[in-house]
Every structure is written in C-alpha cells, then in structure tokens.
C-alpha cells in the first residue's frame, strides 16, 4: 500500500492518500494511511458505513466520487474492486482533478485491487484489516473454506452472494 500511495503522491501531487478496507461484516471501513504521512501507531481508523453517505455511494454504485475539500482541492474516492467484489476505497486529496487525472486514479484503484488480491497469501495485513468485528473460531474456519470473492462480474452476468452464519438459519 505504501508503494501505491507514494506513487500517487508523486504522480498527482496528492496531499494525502489512504485506503479504506471493508470489514468482513460489511459494516465498517478501516482506514489504513500510508506511512509517509502518519506514524505507525496512528495508521488505522474505523469508520461506520451506516450514515456515511459518501463512502456508501462509492461502494454501492462502484464509481468514483468527488467531494469538496474545504477550498484546498478535491477529495477523490475511488472504489477498489475485483470482478465486482468490493475490497475497499482509495481516497486522495488532489488539487488537479482533470478528467485525465481522474481516469488515472480509476486505473490505480483497479491495479490496487489486483495487488491486494495477489498479496493476500503473503501478508496478514488484509486479514487484520477485515477484522473490525469479533468473529468466532467456527465462523472463521467456515469463512476460510469459502471462495475469497463474494461476487463475480463478467459481461454476460453479475453474481453476488452474502454470507449468513449457519446458526442464524438453523444450520
């Protein structure tokens, strides 16, 4: 994540770059800052999704959103998804938001999704970020046995699923 954040800061002059993971329950976002702008102990912030309309819009409609940044530029929020499976949100604060820059931010968010999907096997950062809610051992084992993506998107069809604990459906 730090490499992507550094690249975005250098390419676009971004004042701030962060990535927000969607937790395993889909109720919160966990903000992970790049280490260049924050000290390690202040790298994580939890944001409830309920009532956070701008984050909810980015995830729900799967498209880039611009928000004012107090006269100092624009806050750019891009969905980070892999084949329709929502991973999180890439957030940047930019002074230049031309269409060319926004297209490059979209491409960076898409590339970040692939980085996260392939790196999941080699680090626990992504598993740690997904766990903002306590999960029982049995639920964790069940989740590890399921495919990593809860959605699949292709030109012909979009398929989405939701996880329901077996104990909630008398299983």
N, C-alpha and C positions, 0 to 999 in steps of 0.2 A: 504493500500500500504506500509506503514511503516513497518508493521509486516513481510510482504513478503520480503522487501528489507533487513531488519535486518537478517532474516533467511538466505538469500542468501549470505550476507556478512560473516556471521558466518560459514556457511557450506563450502563455497568455497574460503574464503579469498578475496572476491571481493573488489577492491579498491573503486569502485563506482557503484551504482545501480540507474537506473532511469526507469520510464515508460513513453512512448510517446502515448498519445491518438490520434486517428484520428478524426479530426473535422467533424461536421455534413455535410459539403460540400465536404469532401474528398480532400481538397486542402492543408491542413496544418496538422502538428503534434504539439501537445502541450506537452512539456517535463515537467513531474512532478518528482521532486527529492524527495528522502526520507529526512526526517527532520534531520537525524543524520549527513548528510554531508552538508546541506545547511540551512541557516536561512530562516524563513518562507517567507519573502518578496522577496527572490530570488528563489522561488521554481518553477516558471513557465517560460518557454522559448518557443517561437513559431518558428517552422521550416517549411518553404515552402516545399511541396512534389515535386513540379516541379524542376527537376535538382538535386535532392538529390538521386542519383542512388542507394546508399547502402540501404537507407530506402525504396525506391520504390521497389527494388528487394525483400526485406524481405516480404513486403506486397503483391506484385504481385505473387510471387512463393510460398508463405506461407511455407518457410523453413528457418531454422537457417542459419545465415551468420557470418563468422569470418572475422575480419578486423584487420590489424596490429595496434598496439598502441604505435608507436614510440620506440620500443625496450623494453618496460616495460610490455610486455604481449600481450594479445589479447583482442580486443573489440568483444564481443559476442552479436549478435542481434537476438532475437527470436520472431516470430510472436505470438501475443496473439489473438486467435480466438476462437469462439464458434460455432460449427457446420457450419463452413465456413464463418461466419460473422466476418469481421475484426474489432477488437476493438482497437488494437494498437501494440506497440513493447516494449518488455522488453530488456533493454540494460544494460550490465555488462562489467566491465573491470577485466579480470582474468589473473593470472599468469599461472595457470594449466588449459589446455584445452584438457584433455584426452577425449576419446570417452565416458567414463563413466560419467564424469562431464557434457559433452555436453548433454547427454541423460537426466540427472537430470535437466538441465536448460530447456530443452524442456518440461519436465513434470511440472516444476514450472510455465512455461508460460501457459500451459494448465490449471493448477489449478487456476492461477491468472484470467483467463478468467471466470471461474465459480464464483470466488469471486466477480468479477465486476458485472456479470450478476445478481447475487442474491442480492448484496448490492445496486444496483441502486434504489431500492424502499426506502432505509433508509437514503440516503445522497444525497446532490446535487453536490458533488464533480465531479461526472461523467458527469452530465448535464452541469456544469460550464466548464469542460474541452472540451466538444463537441462544445462549442460556441465560436469559434475564428472569426466567420463571423457574422455580424448582420443579424438577422432573424426577419421578420415582425411577428406581432401578429398572423395574419391569417395563415402564414406558420407554426408557432409554434403549433397552435391548430391542424392543419392538421397532422403534424408530430406526435403529441401525440396520435392521433386517430389511427395511423398505428401500425402494429406489430413492436416490438423493433428490430428484426433482418431483414436485407435486403437480407439475403442469408440463405439457408438451405442445408446442405450437409449430405448425407447418402450413404451407399454402393451402392444403386441402382441408385441414381440420385443426381445431384447437380443443385440447382435452385438459380439464383441470380436475383436481381431486382435493379432498380435505381429509385430514386425519381426525378420527374420533376415537377416544380411548375406549377399549373394549369393555371396560367396566361401566361405561355410560350407556351402552346399548345391550346390556345383559349378556355380554360375551365373555 
